[in-house]
């Protein structure tokens, strides 16, 4: 390798400034006797999660000893992972509650859904997969945030 002008520290600094000040990610200069290439990696974009709605608060009413609590919804009596209306992830990926950032969510708490209706998307291998309601009912719990990674079988939401 030659110690030509391209390897001068001032030249390298100047090229680095050009990378930093522009949208470029790579610069390569070739001379008769030398070659220099500067490249930078851009940070991965950060996707802000959609604002989550606070969970609905249920206060059980006083009950007689041995009686079932009054005022507690049936879903509160069954753990989420055992609930019959639980919708789970059919794949590993990233879950999104709306079709695009800034758009309305497919469903919200208390929304009535029909069987086969899209309730969210899961991006896997750069493909957006529609997750459809397995049954008709009302969305009583949303268990994920938009942009959250999910595993196979992860709880997504509950439809009663």
Secondary structure, DSSP 8 states (H G I E B T S, - for coil): ----GGG-HHHHHHHHHHHHHSS-SEEEEE-SS-EEEEE---------------------B---TTS--BS--HHHHS-GGG-TTEEE-SSSEEEESBSSTTS-BS--TT-EE-TT-EEEEEEETTEEEEEE-SS-EEEEEE-S-TTEEE-TT-EEEEE-
